[in-house]
């Protein structure tokens, strides 16, 4: 699935994403989430480590799509990133957290088919939790951990990293060859 490019405010300033010369790992999250978003962060941190070990920090963009533009802002997101992953950010991990006006956020959620619903009573957000992997403007994989997976962030990160590693090794020519093989069969 092709995704269109957005210009949006993020904790790394105004960015255009998906970031064109990197593989993008896109995650819907919000800071005041009671549970699952923090499990997503645990998986992200394990992925930062994989990217670092593979010497691939400059090839990957980690993008969090914020889910609560009603009650949260970039300052809160930035504080959370710093608290959870300050050391990794210092080492050069590209992790941009996006918050912009609600209209733009809705456009982004729709584009990535991310379900978002604000509960007015609890102020919590019901949402999809997943990792969307984008290369060359195309969604290549969507990874949704199982209940068991959420409790084992390192395992999920390894599986996601294998997919990313495969994409890094694949050249554009590889992709066209694959298509030809399939069409001949």
Steps between C-alpha positions, in 0.01 A plus 500: 500500500639838401481772765511868429757725654410738785669808640436507873634640825700252702745482787767534229343816360296520181561178310383338183414137548535224414865612503599431142852352520436279802288201589225639723369312802174674589320445830175652631543602867403749766676587821219467754404158369436254783680202353557400143680814377771447759539143381542648152776719640670193650499342155625824341788517747595141419488603130726801569749252637470271195550797266798617704664156502445472125658842452182608321389803700526720191285261296195491729246761605284417799180703483240509775162626385348667805144395584388764747526848347209604725692470829866458404762706321856481374645609835343203674607266220853633511522457878379142464753420224780648706395306812463168318775518241726797568817294465391362163407845372850621596648213301319620190178300486253687276175494700246767406171524687231676299238731646330763288150646469213254531396528134847406380527222760169355377631507142811314611300242700272442201790465260656230717161347588564557871180478700484777765211576733516740795288396797358825636434352846836341572700723260671181383542416134391171346736419216680242292848407622737386228827559320468622142810455287532732202762499228505725191157641587336157522368317804690172474409337832258557784601310813241452775645317800294229667408521868799281573718712275430819696649336810822415312614825339846370406349208304261725309783744429714217360221394265439856384873550458525194273240658271682835503835333442354320198377832362842661550668217310247511215595732217234651271598247231421213735145620528443506125651152461262361757204638310624345175540158658149507632351604169667210315385232740 
